[in-house]
Amino acid sequence: MLKYKIYKKNFKEAFFDINKYYQKEGYGIVNFIYFASLISNNLHKENNINKKYLNTLFTSNFLLPDGIALQKYFQKKYKISLNNINGTDFLPYFLQNIDKKNTQIYIYGSDQETLMKCKNKIENDFGIQVFYYKNGYEKLNAKNIKIGNKKNKILLVGRGTPLQENRIYENRKYLIKKGFLTFGVGGLIGFLGGSEKRAPKIIRKIKLEWAYRFLQNPKKNRKKVYYSLYILKYIFYK
């Protein structure tokens, strides 16, 4: 069950544990789960669940909880306290603290223009070379990815849930073989590439970034908001 698989430590411990695992094993797969993806894939039910998506989550080496709705769900249903380790904040923190001299970045997702801007942002802000990037509207084939000469190879896969998790699972064999530390990063590529905008800090502080994103792009975010509001059932009803 997900309550046993999901990561329960804090933000900084997640960086330490993931990096330690990668240095020891030589590979790693990290996915995030948020409440809307849990509901939309029926993982809160016993029947009609998205088994393919569930399988991708269970084959992750780390499954990080993303969002306050998921926190409230786990607290209400399982009496388990989770930390909010959202990918939009965690990945920049991870890149800021990784050994930059021995790291290269690989990116799959979004369109070519956004990828170029994301590449420049990573190299300028974090001082890490982006060795490879591929349009997310083309099929990912990890077998054909050329490998650089750095020890740490971090692959960012951003195609939205559950597509990005499925892409990672489909390529799992070669991602492990080629020594990637792979992250399913959702909208991070868009934020770094400028096609998406983060909410102002005051909005983030009061936990309303989800509403800001919806107002900025209602067509893209309406399903996520709709499924997230399902949390009201768990807050107000037994």
Kinemage of the C-alpha trace (Angstrom):
@kinemage 1
@onewidth
@group {chain A} dominant
@subgroup {mainchain}
@vectorlist {calphas} color= white
{ca met a 1} P 0.000 0.000 0.000
{ca leu a 2} L 1.074 3.569 -0.655
{ca lys a 3} L 1.103 4.417 3.037
{ca tyr a 4} L 4.123 2.118 3.442
{ca lys a 5} L 5.878 3.224 0.248
{ca ile a 6} L 5.613 7.002 0.591
{ca tyr a 7} L 8.588 8.923 2.021
{ca lys a 8} L 7.983 10.208 5.553
{ca lys a 9} L 11.101 12.189 6.440
{ca asn a 10} L 11.669 15.893 5.866
{ca phe a 11} L 12.901 18.027 2.974
{ca lys a 12} L 16.619 18.041 3.859
{ca glu a 13} L 16.666 14.358 4.811
{ca ala a 14} L 15.184 13.557 1.401
{ca phe a 15} L 18.166 15.191 -0.306
{ca phe a 16} L 20.595 13.284 1.912
{ca asp a 17} L 18.864 9.904 1.517
{ca ile a 18} L 18.410 10.170 -2.262
{ca asn a 19} L 21.997 11.281 -2.845
{ca lys a 20} L 23.335 8.575 -0.514
{ca tyr a 21} L 21.295 5.901 -2.303
{ca tyr a 22} L 22.487 7.101 -5.708
{ca gln a 23} L 26.152 7.171 -4.716
{ca lys a 24} L 25.866 3.651 -3.298
{ca glu a 25} L 23.695 1.956 -5.951
{ca gly a 26} L 24.694 3.978 -9.013
{ca tyr a 27} L 21.106 4.703 -10.049
{ca gly a 28} L 17.836 5.929 -8.592
{ca ile a 29} L 14.242 6.666 -9.581
{ca val a 30} L 12.375 9.403 -7.738
{ca asn a 31} L 8.703 10.184 -8.317
{ca phe a 32} L 6.341 12.596 -6.604
{ca ile a 33} L 2.728 11.897 -5.753
{ca tyr a 34} L 0.070 14.505 -5.069
{ca phe a 35} L -3.503 14.114 -3.971
{ca ala a 36} L -5.072 14.876 -7.362
{ca ser a 37} L -3.079 12.081 -9.030
{ca leu a 38} L -4.092 9.684 -6.273
{ca ile a 39} L -7.805 10.471 -6.825
{ca ser a 40} L -7.731 10.698 -10.637
{ca asn a 41} L -6.089 7.261 -10.852
{ca asn a 42} L -8.461 5.759 -8.250
{ca leu a 43} L -5.637 4.784 -5.917
{ca his a 44} L -7.875 5.639 -2.945
{ca lys a 45} L -10.230 2.794 -3.929
{ca glu a 46} L -9.966 -0.964 -3.762
{ca asn a 47} L -11.395 -1.492 -7.255
{ca asn a 48} L -10.877 0.087 -10.701
{ca ile a 49} L -7.465 1.463 -9.803
{ca asn a 50} L -4.947 2.419 -12.471
{ca lys a 51} L -2.708 -0.610 -11.959
{ca lys a 52} L -0.108 0.527 -14.477
{ca tyr a 53} L 0.353 3.841 -12.702
{ca leu a 54} L 0.389 2.145 -9.299
{ca asn a 55} L 3.106 -0.209 -10.515
{ca thr a 56} L 5.270 2.716 -11.638
{ca leu a 57} L 4.971 4.258 -8.185
{ca phe a 58} L 5.939 1.050 -6.405
{ca thr a 59} L 9.014 0.616 -8.591
{ca ser a 60} L 10.245 4.072 -7.544
{ca asn a 61} L 13.180 4.043 -5.160
{ca phe a 62} L 11.721 7.152 -3.556
{ca leu a 63} L 8.105 8.316 -3.633
{ca leu a 64} L 7.890 11.866 -2.306
{ca pro a 65} L 4.652 13.461 -1.024
{ca asp a 66} L 3.718 16.669 -2.852
{ca gly a 67} L 1.097 19.129 -1.574
{ca ile a 68} L -0.965 19.967 1.485
{ca ala a 69} L -4.015 18.024 0.258
{ca leu a 70} L -2.023 14.792 0.378
{ca gln a 71} L -0.799 15.702 3.854
{ca lys a 72} L -4.369 16.151 5.074
{ca tyr a 73} L -5.508 12.944 3.387
{ca phe a 74} L -2.817 10.820 5.057
{ca gln a 75} L -3.433 12.471 8.418
{ca lys a 76} L -7.181 11.896 8.220
{ca lys a 77} L -7.175 8.378 6.776
{ca tyr a 78} L -4.009 6.827 8.184
{ca lys a 79} L -3.052 9.125 11.095
{ca ile a 80} L 0.308 9.589 9.360
{ca ser a 81} L 2.046 12.974 9.281
{ca leu a 82} L 3.803 13.741 5.992
{ca asn a 83} L 6.129 16.540 4.987
{ca asn a 84} L 5.353 18.548 1.859
{ca ile a 85} L 8.260 17.799 -0.493
{ca asn a 86} L 6.964 19.425 -3.659
{ca gly a 87} L 9.079 19.019 -6.765
{ca thr a 88} L 9.008 22.688 -7.750
{ca asp a 89} L 10.948 23.573 -4.592
{ca phe a 90} L 12.790 20.321 -3.964
{ca leu a 91} L 14.524 19.935 -7.336
{ca pro a 92} L 16.136 23.423 -7.263
{ca tyr a 93} L 17.273 22.656 -3.696
{ca phe a 94} L 18.688 19.325 -4.858
{ca leu a 95} L 20.560 20.885 -7.778
{ca gln a 96} L 21.884 23.657 -5.568
{ca asn a 97} L 23.404 21.172 -3.121
{ca ile a 98} L 24.613 18.393 -5.420
{ca asp a 99} L 28.316 18.073 -6.283
{ca lys a 100} L 28.241 20.342 -9.339
{ca lys a 101} L 31.723 19.527 -10.654
{ca asn a 102} L 30.799 15.871 -11.036
{ca thr a 103} L 27.237 16.326 -12.335
{ca gln a 104} L 25.574 16.640 -15.727
{ca ile a 105} L 21.880 17.196 -16.385
{ca tyr a 106} L 19.699 15.426 -18.950
{ca ile a 107} L 16.207 16.757 -19.719
{ca tyr a 108} L 13.158 15.217 -21.385
{ca gly a 109} L 9.938 17.197 -21.658
{ca ser a 110} L 8.150 20.284 -22.960
{ca asp a 111} L 8.847 21.969 -26.329
{ca gln a 112} L 12.160 22.958 -27.883
{ca glu a 113} L 11.985 26.655 -26.989
{ca thr a 114} L 11.160 25.978 -23.336
{ca leu a 115} L 13.902 23.340 -23.180
{ca met a 116} L 16.512 25.808 -24.402
{ca lys a 117} L 15.480 28.377 -21.798
{ca cys a 118} L 15.413 25.690 -19.107
{ca lys a 119} L 18.908 24.583 -20.141
{ca asn a 120} L 20.235 28.149 -19.880
{ca lys a 121} L 18.521 28.654 -16.520
{ca ile a 122} L 20.055 25.509 -15.018
{ca glu a 123} L 23.534 26.298 -16.305
{ca asn a 124} L 23.412 29.950 -15.197
{ca asp a 125} L 21.679 29.532 -11.824
{ca phe a 126} L 23.104 26.208 -10.656
{ca gly a 127} L 26.388 26.019 -12.547
{ca ile a 128} L 25.672 22.516 -13.869
{ca gln a 129} L 26.125 21.549 -17.505
{ca val a 130} L 23.045 20.344 -19.373
{ca phe a 131} L 24.523 17.574 -21.511
{ca tyr a 132} L 21.339 16.382 -23.241
{ca tyr a 133} L 17.779 17.568 -23.803
{ca lys a 134} L 14.931 16.113 -25.841
{ca asn a 135} L 11.527 17.393 -26.892
{ca gly a 136} L 8.866 15.834 -24.693
{ca tyr a 137} L 6.502 15.349 -27.616
{ca glu a 138} L 8.866 12.789 -29.082
{ca lys a 139} L 9.205 9.300 -27.630
{ca leu a 140} L 11.792 8.779 -24.921
{ca asn a 141} L 14.240 5.951 -25.605
{ca ala a 142} L 16.835 5.835 -22.833
{ca lys a 143} L 18.773 3.234 -24.790
{ca asn a 144} L 19.802 5.920 -27.290
{ca ile a 145} L 20.773 8.672 -24.854
{ca lys a 146} L 24.431 9.585 -25.197
{ca ile a 147} L 26.244 9.654 -21.871
{ca gly a 148} L 28.636 12.375 -20.716
{ca asn a 149} L 31.815 11.960 -18.702
{ca lys a 150} L 30.527 13.048 -15.285
{ca lys a 151} L 29.850 10.634 -12.442
{ca asn a 152} L 26.437 12.043 -11.522
{ca lys a 153} L 23.885 11.825 -14.339
{ca ile a 154} L 20.571 13.453 -13.397
{ca leu a 155} L 17.622 12.967 -15.745
{ca leu a 156} L 14.597 15.270 -15.387
{ca val a 157} L 11.423 13.891 -16.987
{ca gly a 158} L 8.560 16.366 -17.222
{ca arg a 159} L 5.446 15.213 -19.101
{ca gly a 160} L 2.741 15.404 -16.459
{ca thr a 161} L 1.235 12.580 -14.421
{ca pro a 162} L 0.803 9.713 -15.179
{ca leu a 163} L 2.575 9.996 -18.555
{ca gln a 164} L 5.973 10.930 -17.118
{ca glu a 165} L 5.906 8.085 -14.603
{ca asn a 166} L 4.958 5.650 -17.377
{ca arg a 167} L 7.795 6.941 -19.579
{ca ile a 168} L 10.224 6.368 -16.727
{ca tyr a 169} L 8.885 2.872 -16.076
{ca glu a 170} L 9.063 1.935 -19.776
{ca asn a 171} L 12.747 2.935 -19.831
{ca arg a 172} L 13.581 1.684 -16.335
{ca lys a 173} L 15.968 -1.055 -17.496
{ca tyr a 174} L 18.196 1.333 -19.460
{ca leu a 175} L 17.940 4.154 -16.934
{ca ile a 176} L 19.389 1.806 -14.325
{ca lys a 177} L 21.970 0.373 -16.728
{ca lys a 178} L 23.234 3.829 -17.731
{ca gly a 179} L 23.400 5.040 -14.137
{ca phe a 180} L 20.776 7.776 -14.131
{ca leu a 181} L 19.276 9.421 -11.094
{ca thr a 182} L 15.859 10.035 -12.628
{ca phe a 183} L 13.214 12.466 -11.371
{ca gly a 184} L 9.645 12.815 -12.589
{ca val a 185} L 9.433 16.597 -12.305
{ca gly a 186} L 5.972 17.630 -13.525
{ca gly a 187} L 5.856 21.333 -14.385
{ca leu a 188} L 9.391 22.179 -13.231
{ca ile a 189} L 10.757 22.399 -16.785
{ca gly a 190} L 8.051 24.921 -17.625
{ca phe a 191} L 8.839 27.014 -14.556
{ca leu a 192} L 12.578 27.019 -15.243
{ca gly a 193} L 11.968 27.635 -18.948
{ca gly a 194} L 9.584 30.523 -18.382
{ca ser a 195} L 6.464 29.027 -19.970
{ca glu a 196} L 4.880 28.779 -16.494
{ca lys a 197} L 5.007 31.312 -13.671
{ca arg a 198} L 5.239 30.592 -9.960
{ca ala a 199} L 3.004 32.395 -7.538
{ca pro a 200} L 4.476 35.298 -5.527
{ca lys a 201} L 6.075 34.231 -2.239
{ca ile a 202} L 3.190 35.588 -0.144
{ca ile a 203} L 0.747 33.377 -2.091
{ca arg a 204} L 2.989 30.355 -1.607
{ca lys a 205} L 3.329 31.114 2.091
{ca ile a 206} L -0.426 30.970 2.663
{ca lys a 207} L -0.654 27.716 0.659
{ca leu a 208} L -2.678 29.108 -2.253
{ca glu a 209} L -0.283 28.553 -5.127
{ca trp a 210} L -2.675 25.960 -6.537
{ca ala a 211} L -5.328 28.685 -6.921
{ca tyr a 212} L -2.815 31.041 -8.553
{ca arg a 213} L -1.811 28.391 -11.081
{ca phe a 214} L -5.456 27.684 -11.858
{ca leu a 215} L -6.188 31.353 -12.519
{ca gln a 216} L -3.076 31.651 -14.693
{ca asn a 217} L -3.961 28.623 -16.800
{ca pro a 218} L -7.458 27.261 -16.001
{ca lys a 219} L -7.596 24.959 -19.031
{ca lys a 220} L -4.421 23.142 -18.018
{ca asn a 221} L -5.079 23.012 -14.273
{ca arg a 222} L -8.845 22.566 -13.968
{ca lys a 223} L -8.742 18.767 -13.647
{ca lys a 224} L -6.022 18.907 -11.019
{ca val a 225} L -7.994 21.473 -8.993
{ca tyr a 226} L -11.201 19.463 -9.395
{ca tyr a 227} L -9.597 16.287 -8.070
{ca ser a 228} L -7.800 18.212 -5.308
{ca leu a 229} L -11.125 19.537 -3.992
{ca tyr a 230} L -12.047 15.917 -3.274
{ca ile a 231} L -10.048 16.433 -0.073
{ca leu a 232} L -13.063 18.278 1.371
{ca lys a 233} L -14.776 14.908 1.712
{ca tyr a 234} L -12.017 13.728 4.033
{ca ile a 235} L -11.894 16.966 6.010
{ca phe a 236} L -15.620 17.373 6.704
{ca tyr a 237} L -16.916 13.789 6.560
{ca lys a 238} L -15.892 10.626 8.330
